[in-house]
Amino acid sequence: MIQLIIVIVGFLVLGSIFLRRYMMAERGISSFSLFSRKKGVMDLLSIHKGKDSFEVTVQEMIPERSTVEPKKVAKADTLVKKAEMVLSKGDLKHGEQFLIQALALDPSNIEIYHKLGLLYLKNGQFGKAENMYQKLISSAHLDPVFFSNLGVALYQQKKLEEAKVNYKKAIELDATRPGRFFSLAQVMKELGEVQEALEHFKKAVEMDKGNLDYLLTLAQAYLEADLRAEARLLLDDIVAAFPENQDAKDMMKRAGEV
């Protein structure tokens, strides 16, 4: 019974941490003005996912910029600026409209696909976000941010094996971001690949030793794997560094239970 409670509590805590840390860690998302205000995962997932009539239809491959008329490129750039302006004011609907209109004029503009992908992640429209990043990647734009963002879109749709592949590719291209190891670990944990998940959680902690979310996540993973000795050692360090943290204290109690 205790083990079951640990697993249930851990699932709720880690699910919340996962997307929040991802949004804060990935440069591709934090650099976009739409995400200038830091939001927790509960804010993100509670946004109303209403139906809308704006669908993006794209060719199989992104065309070269040289194939698009200069006048259309200029008009598209103007629309992108309008989109950025309204998005900065929180007007997601009209921001999406301007971006879709810009894409129709200039389907070669990589920035528009990326901005739409970020917007769809923000709105919880993970299938549309997947479409944008698949398009970018299939057109040989091998940016690790694109693979990582595709990973989160796939994860949110429970396409775990595909998410794992894309997070691994992002790390292969750029292994300097602890958030990618954290995200990959979370996917592996849900796939039942516990030992591999623990190694990647530990890697994230090693790269960002002061990150409380990472530390608590690793401690919770130890508890779920019934590695109580490892959990207690880590929690001793967490409580010493963050003596006011109630989550760590609660985990310490569970780690001491027989």
Secondary structure, 3 states (H helix, E strand, C coil): CHHHHHHHHHHHHHHHHHHHHHHHHCHHHHCCHHHCCCCCHHHHHCCCCCCCCCCCCCCCCCCCHHHCCHHHHHHHHHHHHHHHHHHHCCCHHHHHHHHHHHHHHCCCCHHHHHHHHHHHHHHCCHHHHHHHHHHHHHCCCCCHHHHHHHHHHHHHCCCHHHHHHHHHHHHHHCCCCHHHHHHHHHHHHHCCCHHHHHHHHHHHHHHCCCCHHHHHHHHHHHHHCCCHHHHHHHHHHHHHHCCCCHHHHHHHHHHHCC
